Amino acid sequence: MYRLYWAEGTASFAPQAVLEEAGLAYELVRIDTTRGEHSKPDYLAINPAGRVPALELPDGAILTESAAISLYLAERHGLEEIAPAVMDPDRGTFLRWLFYLAVTLQEAYKPFYYPERWSADPGDRPRIRARATERIIECWQPVEAHLAANGPYHLGERFSLADIFVLMNSTWHVTPEQLVERFPAVGRCIALASERPVIARCLAQQKRVSVGRL
Ligand SMILES: N[C@@H](CCC(=O)N[C@@H](CS)C(=O)NCC(=O)O)C(=O)O
């Protein structure tokens, strides 16, 4: 059985959504990041980077990195509809956006949430966060342009893992209503993705945990 080390409001959302899309049995292990459990020895023994998510495979091996875990699971379990296979004409566009969302957009949120990693001087924090806020918007712009021209999903009418990553990134936005107001094509993609039963279930679970009702 898979074991997903998971925390609400984190990059564990996408791997969980893929496990659910595939209908796989898995154990969900909550890492309470609000109490710093991701930095404690028990979790560091699983993921020495101290980041969530991590996936334990049935043979005991550990995978980290949300995009790698998600793609691995989708390909391993034949979810070719949401992860176009090697010879699929949509493969290139799919990989382009999956990587962009995981590597560029996702990372743009880091200085906002962890400004202390960009400067040891606490006085620098407001400036780092202000610039991160601008940078986040810059990084959403190409996503909006692509979805406006090719949407509603990244692959047109075909829902994919890339759309799960857009939704996940949007949950990190401090003012999601402003994000969708500014980027309507992103808003439409997120709204459609959220209506899918599996995604709705994962979102509801995040909410339940956030208000202390796991
Ligand atoms: N690139 C990694 C990023 C993982 C990551 O940074 N997760 C955040 C939560 S979204 C985390 O564990 N933060 C704790 C920390 O950085 O100390 C992935 O996509 O899995």
Ligand as a Chemical Component Dictionary entry (heavy atoms), coordinates in Angstrom:
data_LIG
# 
_chem_comp.id                   LIG 
_chem_comp.type                 NON-POLYMER 
_chem_comp.pdbx_formal_charge   0 
_chem_comp.three_letter_code    LIG 
# 
loop_
_chem_comp_atom.comp_id 
_chem_comp_atom.atom_id 
_chem_comp_atom.alt_atom_id 
_chem_comp_atom.type_symbol 
_chem_comp_atom.charge 
_chem_comp_atom.model_Cartn_x 
_chem_comp_atom.model_Cartn_y 
_chem_comp_atom.model_Cartn_z 
_chem_comp_atom.pdbx_ordinal 
LIG N1  N1  N 0 9.287  21.165 -4.627 1  
LIG C1  C1  C 0 8.693  20.493 -3.501 2  
LIG C2  C2  C 0 8.315  21.558 -2.487 3  
LIG C3  C3  C 0 7.777  20.944 -1.220 4  
LIG C4  C4  C 0 7.552  22.038 -0.195 5  
LIG O1  O1  O 0 8.288  23.040 -0.137 6  
LIG N2  N2  N 0 6.527  21.842 0.629  7  
LIG C5  C5  C 0 6.217  22.850 1.610  8  
LIG C6  C6  C 0 4.736  22.867 1.871  9  
LIG S1  S1  S 0 3.884  23.306 0.387  10 
LIG C7  C7  C 0 6.957  22.513 2.874  11 
LIG O2  O2  O 0 7.108  21.367 3.234  12 
LIG N3  N3  N 0 7.406  23.554 3.559  13 
LIG C8  C8  C 0 8.079  23.437 4.811  14 
LIG C9  C9  C 0 9.390  24.149 4.773  15 
LIG O3  O3  O 0 9.830  24.595 3.708  16 
LIG O4  O4  O 0 10.001 24.254 5.829  17 
LIG C10 C10 C 0 7.452  19.723 -3.939 18 
LIG O5  O5  O 0 6.794  20.152 -4.882 19 
LIG O6  O6  O 0 7.174  18.678 -3.343 20 
# 
loop_
_chem_comp_bond.comp_id 
_chem_comp_bond.atom_id_1 
_chem_comp_bond.atom_id_2 
_chem_comp_bond.value_order 
_chem_comp_bond.pdbx_ordinal 
LIG N1  C1  SING 1  
LIG C1  C2  SING 2  
LIG C1  C10 SING 3  
LIG C2  C3  SING 4  
LIG C3  C4  SING 5  
LIG C4  O1  DOUB 6  
LIG C4  N2  SING 7  
LIG N2  C5  SING 8  
LIG C5  C6  SING 9  
LIG C5  C7  SING 10 
LIG C6  S1  SING 11 
LIG C7  O2  DOUB 12 
LIG C7  N3  SING 13 
LIG N3  C8  SING 14 
LIG C8  C9  SING 15 
LIG C9  O3  DOUB 16 
LIG C9  O4  SING 17 
LIG C10 O5  DOUB 18 
LIG C10 O6  SING 19 
# 
